[in-house]
Amino acid sequence: MTNQLQVTSDTDRLEAEVTAVIEACGGDPRTAIKALLVEQHIQEQRIERLAAALSFGYVRGRTGVMPTWGGSSHGETSRS
């Protein structure tokens, strides 16, 4: 029964957030969708900039960011 209450609570919260976004856009769902898509694009660009700014050695390649210097396609560096 606890799971049912959690699902209902999550659904209610999501519905309230959807309503708030639509109301913030003057009640126009199409404008709300456009605003959300623009925000998503902005956040994706921000993530790309932050990922590029990370040190490759620090993240050890887990984010998919490859170093700009030599190495194989698998992220291994050549050793002399």
C-alpha positions as CSV (number, residue, x, y, z in Angstrom):
1,M,0.0,0.0,0.0
2,T,2.9,2.3,0.6
3,N,4.0,2.0,-3.0
4,Q,0.5,3.1,-4.2
5,L,0.7,6.2,-2.0
6,Q,4.2,7.0,-3.3
7,V,3.0,6.6,-6.9
8,T,0.0,8.8,-6.3
9,S,2.1,11.4,-4.5
10,D,4.6,11.5,-7.4
11,T,1.8,11.7,-10.0
12,D,0.1,14.5,-8.1
13,R,3.4,16.4,-7.8
14,L,4.2,16.0,-11.5
15,E,0.7,17.1,-12.5
16,A,1.1,20.2,-10.2
17,E,4.4,21.0,-11.9
18,V,2.9,20.6,-15.4
19,T,0.1,22.9,-14.4
20,A,2.6,25.5,-13.0
21,V,4.7,25.5,-16.2
22,I,1.6,25.9,-18.4
23,E,0.3,28.7,-16.2
24,A,3.7,30.4,-16.3
25,C,3.4,30.4,-20.1
26,G,0.0,32.2,-20.1
27,G,-2.0,29.0,-20.2
28,D,-0.7,28.0,-23.7
29,P,0.6,24.4,-23.7
30,R,2.5,24.9,-27.0
31,T,4.4,27.9,-25.5
32,A,5.2,25.8,-22.4
33,I,6.6,23.0,-24.5
34,K,8.8,25.5,-26.5
35,A,10.1,27.0,-23.2
36,L,10.9,23.5,-21.8
37,L,12.7,22.6,-25.1
38,V,14.8,25.8,-25.0
39,E,15.7,25.2,-21.3
40,Q,16.7,21.6,-22.1
41,H,18.9,22.8,-24.9
42,I,20.6,25.4,-22.6
43,Q,21.2,22.7,-20.0
44,E,22.7,20.3,-22.6
45,Q,25.1,23.0,-23.7
46,R,26.0,23.7,-20.1
47,I,26.7,20.0,-19.5
48,E,28.9,19.9,-22.6
49,R,30.9,22.9,-21.5
50,L,31.4,21.5,-18.0
51,A,32.4,18.1,-19.4
52,A,34.9,19.7,-21.7
53,A,36.4,21.7,-18.8
54,L,37.0,18.6,-16.6
55,S,40.5,17.2,-16.5
56,F,40.6,13.9,-18.4
57,G,42.9,12.4,-15.8
58,Y,40.5,13.4,-13.0
59,V,37.5,11.7,-14.5
60,R,39.5,8.8,-16.0
61,G,37.5,8.9,-19.2
62,R,34.2,7.9,-17.5
63,T,32.2,10.8,-19.0
64,G,33.2,10.0,-22.6
65,V,35.5,13.0,-22.8
66,M,38.6,12.1,-24.7
67,P,41.9,13.9,-24.4
68,T,42.9,16.1,-27.3
69,W,46.4,14.6,-27.3
70,G,47.4,11.3,-28.9
71,G,46.1,7.9,-27.9
72,S,44.0,5.1,-29.4
73,S,40.3,5.3,-30.0
74,H,39.8,3.4,-26.7
75,G,41.3,6.2,-24.6
76,E,44.6,4.5,-24.0
77,T,47.7,6.6,-24.3
78,S,50.8,5.5,-26.1
79,R,53.8,4.5,-23.9
80,S,57.4,5.0,-24.8
